[in-house]
Amino acid sequence: MDRKEFLQACTGAACACAASCLPAGAEPAKEDWRWGFLQRRYAKLLGLLSETMDEKKLAETLFKLGTYCSAEYDEATAKFRGDVAGFAEHMRKTSSGDFVEVDAKTGVVTMTSPDRTDCFCPLNGVAAKTPGVVCNCSLGWQTHTWETVLGKKVHVELKEAVLRGGKRCIFEIRRVEKA
């Protein structure tokens, strides 16, 4: 295994590593020293990977990481299979506070976050500005989540991102039609 393969494996394990340091079943209390440690370590790892991997490979790896992290919630997300309105309400009421709109004519789903200053992921942006390539993790997350809810393959496009100079994150989700 060469250095790049090692770093790619480390990226894929980042969420698992972070989760293994947390108390079982819950986010640690803010006074738990491990929470800040994990945030700083993850931010540093992202920065190092951005410096050492070519952008295409890093983007692909982060997309896979987002898919992995989303899959951790499959049981909860599957409850909304075919119920876009229910899932939209759920998203609005959760900590992300995202607004989901469906264009009845085209079927395009637009998911818009509230205004924010950094990525929603609680492990990002502590030690340094989170690099914009991390948005690929969110693209993987959204792709897996919406394929679960809609029960079909989707294409997710990032229309605006905080990490890329925007004031919020906007994702456009389109069902992939068979060719």
C-alpha angles and dihedrals in degrees: 000000000000126000095266092050089049092051091048090052089049091052091051089052096045096099092042091050092048092047093050090060093053125085111266115272101003148060109259120254112265090248090060104108091213093069094062090041091054093047093051093044094049092047090050092047091052091050093049093047090050089054097045107035127064110253096245094054092043091050090051092047093049091048088055090047090053090050090051093049092047090050088060086072097045094117093055095039094048089063086073097050105144092002104101093160091053092047091047090054091047091052092049092052098045127085091271092060092201119171115224121200127181121203101222092204100049101022090230113151118211118194117193126186125212115262111284141163101226141019116297093236106106091218095061136091105012104119098026142353109298109247116247092237087074087077085080088069088057090048089055091047094050093045094053094041095050093044086056094048096042096036090224139090113272140191115220121201123192107225098175133004135186090219090055097050102281128123094231140007121261123185125188114205121198128180112241110237119214113255 
